[in-house]
Amino acid sequence: MILSDKRIILGSNSPRRRELLKYLDIDFTVDTGNTFEEKFDPSTPHEEVPLLMAEGKSEGFHRPLEADEILITADTMVLCDGQILGKPHSHEEAVAMLRLLSDKWHQVVTGVCIKSPEMDLSFSDTTEVHFKPLTDEEINYYVDKYQPYDKAGAYGIQEWIGYIGIDCIEGSHFNIVGLPVQKLYMALQHFE
């Protein structure tokens, strides 16, 4: 397996990112110590924001990396109708986001930054996603039962709403979950 002589650090609290990285058969630890404040200039093109956030999290890591360490940071955003849909803060906000996503295409963009003491490598990936028309009953059932307050766009493709509502995707399924693992695997090979 790649990078067997390196210590990989995932700088993310996301259980979905941990699970996806685990499936690459890479040993890693999680360390979320960070001083980065997640904010950006409103004039920044929306599709560039996830990469800026991932790079900021990398730069804000709480300590210098040791010679054999590699840090992975990431950020995922949902973009629809020119709006960034972050994590909802209330039931009402989650419902409003899902109503906006209903019966239309949106983009899921994940920015990834890989950093070692010798080099940095950053990239982003975009997946196009389409929801069927969602009824208010379906939306409320999902928000009440699954409480998607930790998910950009108020949904998880791997949950009930993804199974019944997403009828087409163009691009990486895993990017929608939160980490474009195939591109990450290829990028990590530069650190061997």
N, C-alpha and C positions, 0 to 999 in steps of 0.2 A: 504493500500500500504506500501511497505517496506520503512524504513528510514524516516518516517514522522516527526521524531524529530531531523533530521540532516539537515544541510545546505550543499547541494551538489554544488561543483564548477567544471565546465568543463573548463579545461585549454587548449582550442583549438579555433582557429578562423574558423574552418571548418563548413560551413553551413550544410553540410551533417551529420556531427557528432551531431550538435545541433538538427537536425530534428530526427535522430535516437533515441537520448536520450529522446527527448520529447515524442516519441511513447511508451516509457516504463512507462509513467505516473509518472515520477519523476520530482518534482520541482527542478530547478537548476538555477544558474546564470553562466555567462561566465566571466572569468577573465584570460587574457592571459599575465599578467605581469610576465616576466621571464628573468633570466640572463643566461640561458643555451645556449651555443654555439654548434650548431648541427654539430659536426664532430666526426669521429671515426677512429680508427686504421685500415688501409687498410687490415691488416691480419685477422681482425675479420670475422668469418664465416658470410656470407651475411644474412642467415636466423635469426641470432641473433641481427642484427643491429636495427630493429624496436623496440625491447624490450629495448635495451640500450638507444635509443633515448627517448622512453616514460619515462623510469626511470630518465634520465637526465633532462627532462622537469619537472618532479615531484620535483627532488632535487633543480632545479633552480627556483622554484616558488618564487616570489618576497617578500614573507612575511611568518612568521610562521602561521600555521593553528590554529584556535581557537578550543576549546574543542569539539564543536558540528559540526565541518566542516569536509568534505571529499572532497578531490581533485581527479579528474580523468584526466589523461593525456594519449595521444595515439600517435602512429606514424604508418603510413602505407607505405609499399614499394612493388614495383612490381619487381620480379626477373625472368629473362628470359635468357637462354643460359649462365648462370654464371655471368650475368651482373645485377647490380642494376639500375632500371629505375626510376629515380626520377621525379621531375616536369620539363617539357621541358621549355627552356628559349627562344625558337624561333619557328617559323613555320617549319623551316627545321628540327629542332630537334624533334618536335612532329611527323612529317611525318616519320622520320627515326625510331622512336620508334614503331609506328604503323606498319610499314613495317616489323620490327623485330618480332612483335607479330603475324603477319598474318600467318594463317595456322599452328599454333603450340600451345602447352601447355605452360603456365607460372604459376607462383605462386604469390599470393597476401598474404603478411604477415603483420598482424597488431599486434603491441605490445601495451599493456595496463598496466598502473600503477594506482592503487587506494591507496590513502594515507590519513591517519588520524593522529592525534597526538599520538595515541596509537599503530598503526600498518600500515604496507605497505603490499600490495599484488600485484604481477605482473604476467602476463601471456601473451602468444601470441597465435595467431590462424592463420592457413594457409589454403587457399582455392586454389584449382587447377582450372584454367580457360583455355578454348580453344576457339580461334578465327577461324572462317572459313577463307578461302583465301580471303583477302581484295584486291580490285582493287585500283589502284592509284586514280581513280575518286572518289571512296568511301572515301578513306583516306583524300584526299584534300578537299572534300565537308565537311567532319566532322570538320577538323581542321579550315577551313575558317569560318564555321558557328558557331561552338561551342567554339572555342578558348580554348582548354583544358590545359591551362598553369598553372592551380592550381591543377592539378591532377597527381598523380604518374602514370607513364606509359603512360601518354598523353590520358587517356580515362576515362570516367565515365560509368559504367555499366547501370546507370539509364538514359543515354542519347541515342541519335539516334544510335551511333556506337554499343552500347551494345545490342540494340533491333535487329539490322540487322546482327551483326557480331559474337556475342558470341553464340556458338551452344552447349556448354556443360560446366557445372561447377560441381565440387566435393567439397562439404563443404558449408560454410555459405555464402549466397548471401550478407548479410549485412556486412560481413567482407570486401567484395570487395568494398562496398560503403564507408567503412572507420571505422566501429566499430562493432565488433562481439557481438551484443547486448544480445544474449541468454547467452553467457559465462559471460558477464559483469553483467547481472541480477543475475546470480547464485553467482558470486564473491561478489557482494554488500551485499548479505545476511549475510556474515561473519562480517559485520560492524554494525549489528543491536544491 
